Amino acid sequence: MTKIALITGASRGLGAALAEALAPTHHVVAVARTTGALEELDDRIRARGGSATLAPMDITVPEAMATLCRGIFDRWGSLDIWMHTAIHASPLSPASSIDPKHWEKSMAINATAVSVLIPYVAPLLGQEGRAVFFDDPRAGEKFFGVYGATKAAQIAIARSWAAETVRTGPKVHVLEPRPMPTATRARFFPGEDRSALTKPADEAARLLAML
């Protein structure tokens, strides 16, 4: 029976690396807003003998996520693993200069979407499936007010779900990736030496081994 992996935020960075790492053993349902990047991911997966279903969708649209999860149920009946890497990196700014538009977009993508997705995805995972979230603990750091707060909200929801499902499943994990040369990190640290960072493919392998 084919194992099914849902990757939200699969177009680039860690999400794409996880999708490629899972492709030899799972059919990957890859969700992201960028169609071109998803198609490139699909080419890489197929070149290695894997298969993927591309879902160019916006995770902040509840109706789209409901359609996605209904489609997964109708086609496969369940999910084996959900890995959530979708994130919005708002510009750094002092807390005294937060732009309401950046706050609203960050909250919608980083926190509210997760509160919508968990109820949709949980029935697909059942008792034995796994959900994996990725922490980036920036809350309280200077200039990280918007990103730090909304990312912390996401992880708080995930940790609550993990505590609630210890006995019943699904298994919910919160992992902390090492720094990688992703677009998100480049936005926060534009001048750093990216050659010293961990490659997403290497980090994906390490994180999956932890599961």
C-alpha positions in Angstrom: 0.0 0.0 0.0 1.4 3.4 -1.0 2.4 5.7 1.8 1.2 9.3 1.4 3.1 12.4 2.7 1.6 15.8 2.7 4.1 18.7 2.6 2.7 22.2 3.1 5.3 24.7 2.0 6.9 22.3 -0.4 8.2 24.6 -3.1 11.6 25.5 -1.7 14.0 25.2 1.2 13.4 22.6 3.8 9.9 21.7 2.5 11.3 20.8 -0.9 14.2 18.9 0.6 11.8 16.9 2.8 9.6 16.1 -0.2 12.6 14.8 -2.2 13.8 12.8 0.8 10.4 11.2 1.3 9.7 10.5 -2.4 11.5 7.1 -2.5 9.1 5.7 0.0 6.0 8.0 -0.2 3.7 9.5 -2.8 4.2 13.2 -2.0 1.3 15.7 -2.0 3.2 19.0 -2.4 1.4 22.2 -1.4 2.7 25.7 -2.1 1.6 28.9 -3.9 4.4 28.9 -6.5 3.4 26.7 -9.4 6.8 26.9 -11.2 8.7 25.8 -8.1 6.3 22.9 -7.6 6.8 21.8 -11.2 10.6 21.9 -10.7 10.2 19.8 -7.5 8.0 17.3 -9.4 10.7 17.0 -12.1 13.4 16.2 -9.5 11.1 13.7 -7.8 10.2 11.9 -11.1 13.9 11.9 -12.2 14.6 9.8 -9.1 11.7 7.4 -9.8 9.2 8.9 -7.3 5.8 10.5 -7.8 4.0 13.6 -6.6 0.7 15.3 -6.7 1.1 19.1 -7.0 -1.4 21.3 -5.2 -0.7 25.0 -6.0 -2.8 26.4 -3.2 -2.8 29.1 -0.6 -2.9 27.6 2.9 -4.7 30.8 4.2 -7.8 30.0 2.2 -9.9 27.5 4.3 -12.0 26.4 1.4 -8.9 25.4 -0.6 -7.6 23.4 2.3 -10.9 21.7 2.8 -10.9 20.8 -0.9 -7.3 19.5 -0.6 -8.1 17.3 2.4 -11.3 16.0 0.9 -9.4 15.1 -2.3 -6.8 13.2 -0.3 -9.5 11.3 1.5 -11.4 10.5 -1.7 -8.2 9.3 -3.5 -6.2 7.6 -0.7 -8.4 7.5 2.4 -5.7 8.6 4.8 -2.3 10.2 5.3 0.9 8.7 6.8 2.7 11.9 7.5 2.1 15.7 7.4 5.1 18.0 7.5 4.3 21.7 7.8 7.1 24.0 6.6 5.0 26.9 5.2 6.1 30.2 6.8 6.0 33.9 6.1 9.1 35.9 6.9 8.0 39.5 7.5 10.6 42.3 7.4 12.4 42.9 10.6 11.3 46.0 12.5 11.3 47.5 16.0 8.2 46.6 18.0 7.3 50.3 18.0 7.1 50.3 14.2 5.2 47.1 13.4 3.3 47.5 10.1 -0.3 46.1 10.6 -0.2 44.6 7.1 2.9 42.6 8.0 1.3 41.5 11.3 -1.9 40.4 9.6 -0.2 38.4 6.8 2.2 36.8 9.3 -0.6 35.8 11.6 -2.7 34.4 8.8 0.1 32.2 7.4 2.1 31.3 10.5 -0.7 30.8 13.0 -4.3 31.0 11.7 -3.7 28.6 8.8 -2.4 26.0 11.2 -5.4 26.3 13.4 -7.5 25.6 10.3 -5.3 22.8 8.9 -5.1 20.7 12.1 -8.8 19.9 12.3 -8.8 19.1 8.5 -5.7 16.9 8.6 -6.1 15.1 11.9 -8.8 12.7 10.7 -6.6 11.8 7.7 -3.7 10.9 10.0 -5.9 8.8 12.4 -4.1 7.1 15.3 -0.9 6.0 13.6 0.0 9.0 11.4 2.6 11.7 12.2 2.4 15.4 12.0 5.7 17.4 12.1 6.3 21.1 12.8 9.5 23.0 12.8 10.4 25.5 15.4 12.5 28.6 15.0 12.6 30.2 18.4 12.9 33.9 17.7 10.3 35.2 20.1 11.7 38.0 22.3 14.7 38.7 20.0 15.1 42.3 19.0 13.4 43.2 15.6 11.8 39.7 15.4 8.5 40.9 17.0 6.2 39.9 14.2 7.9 36.7 13.0 8.8 35.6 16.5 5.3 36.1 17.9 3.5 34.4 15.1 5.9 31.5 14.8 5.7 31.0 18.5 1.9 30.9 18.2 2.1 28.2 15.6 4.4 26.1 17.7 2.2 26.6 20.8 -0.7 25.2 18.9 1.4 22.2 17.7 2.7 21.5 21.2 -0.8 21.6 22.6 -1.9 19.1 19.9 1.1 16.9 20.8 0.1 16.9 24.5 -3.5 16.1 23.7 -2.7 13.1 21.4 0.0 11.2 23.4 -2.4 8.3 24.1 -4.8 8.6 21.1 -2.5 9.6 18.2 -1.6 10.9 15.8 2.0 11.4 16.8 2.8 15.1 16.8 6.5 16.2 16.7 8.1 19.6 17.0 11.7 19.6 15.7 14.2 22.4 15.5 16.2 22.5 12.2 19.7 23.7 12.1 20.4 27.0 10.2 20.1 26.5 6.4 20.7 28.8 3.4 17.0 29.3 2.7 15.3 32.4 1.4 13.7 32.9 4.8 17.1 33.1 6.5 18.6 35.3 3.8 15.8 37.8 4.5 16.8 37.9 8.2 20.6 37.6 7.8 21.5 38.9 4.4 25.2 39.3 5.0 26.1 36.0 6.7 28.4 33.4 5.2 25.9 30.9 3.7 28.6 28.4 3.0 28.8 27.6 6.7 25.1 26.7 6.9 23.7 23.2 6.7 22.3 22.2 3.2 18.6 21.6 3.2 19.0 18.1 1.8 21.4 17.1 4.7 19.1 18.7 7.3 16.0 16.9 5.8 17.8 13.6 6.2 18.8 14.3 9.8 15.3 15.4 10.8 13.7 12.4 9.2 16.1 10.1 10.9 14.9 11.6 14.2 11.4 10.3 13.5 
